[in-house]
Amino acid sequence: MNIKESIETKLQSLQPQFLEVINESHKHNVPKGSESHFKVIIVSDEFQGKMLLARHRMVNKILADELAHSIHALTLNTMTSKEWSDKGGETNNSPPCLGGSSRK
């Protein structure tokens, strides 16, 4: 199982109404085929009544092993089904890569 599949499988524990895991590694200074930079869009009513930080902590706890060993960057969009509906199913773009270790 690759990292993207592992993320998708583990986040099922939040019973998402919508889940998209996007490998954004190609946008960064990493070898071709890398799985190190991800964007996760997850819509779950498990987030109801929780502040953004608490939602991110929930996801980070579930993905603790991947964050410790595989993932360099993780962009999270965590919403309830009502928030998702209110936004029309739209999310923000990930921030641009600043070049990491190759930056001068």
C-alpha positions, 0 to 999 in steps of 0.5 A: 500500500502506498502512502496515499492509500494508507492516508485514505484508509486511516481517515475512514475512521472519521466516517467522511462524507467526502475525502480526497487525498492529493499527492502534491509532491510533484510541485516541490523539489523532490525526486519524481514519484515521491510521496512526501507532500499531500493535501487532504480534503475531508468532510466529516461530522466528527468535526462538528463543534470543534475548532480548526486546531482540534480538527487538525489534531484529530487528523494528525493523531490518526496519521502520526506514523506517516507524519513521523516517517513519510510525510514532509508536508500536509495541507488540511481542509477539514469541514463538516458537511454543512461547512462543505455545502456552504462553500459549494464544495470549494477549498483553498489552494495549497501554498506555493513551494518556497524551494525547501533546501534548494532555496538560496 
